[in-house]
Amino acid sequence: QKEVEQDPGPLSVPEGAIVSLNCTYSNSAFQYFMWYRQYSRKGPELLMYTYSSGNKEDGRFTAQVDKSSKYISLFIRDSQPSDSATYLCAMSSNFNKFYFGSGTKLNVKP
Amino acid sequence: GAVVSQHPSWVICKSGTSVKIECRSLDFQATTMFWYRQFPKQSLMLMATSNEGSKATYEQGVEKDKFLINHASLTLSTLTVTSAHPEDSSFYICSTRDSRVYEQYFGPGTRLTVT
């Protein structure tokens, strides 16, 4: 079983839609959770970081962590074509090693 | 966030040759650097972790004699792919981290094609 599971998509939505991206994990020691956005042929850029369970909001982005279910989500409100990218979840227990999901490819259609 | 550069961004080499990829932290003292490789439509696979002035720690299954990592300063780490073969063709990405903060800052990646 992989440490982190993520649906690869692709996920196609119309502009303005609410997007929900999810990851599940198996290691209960994970307590740091991150979402990265990666454009084609580029390195990932950090979008959101959450520690332990709870919600965190930053503009159109909301990250949720449910440690009891080992499930994390990223919501994008009012999605824009510029949000089209691959979204990677990542998690760590101590910042010495990070475990990444395989990424979900998102396409927001104008 | 911190700025991380990689050079070259794209390299084509012949089988059997060696290729060096540089990762520079431009405005940030990177005590730790990570090297990843990424295959199309797949996740980032950690190859090794290096701390400045120390030998790199390689992940299981990664040949340390094939993928030589040097982290000689707080701003520069290099990955040398020795005797490259077509199966080494991949997207190599470095990331940097300071021990005081949680964030990893990624470089733009280097696409290696071995013919």
Interface residues (C-beta under 8 A of the other chain):
Chain A: V4 Q6 P8 Y32 Y36 R41 K42 G43 P44 E45 L46 Y49 L88 F95 N96 K97 F98 F100 G101 S102 G103 K105
Chain B: G1 V4 Q6 F34 K41 Q42 S43 L44 L46 T49 F91 I93 S95 R97 Y102 E103 Q104 Y105 F106 G107 P108 G109 R111
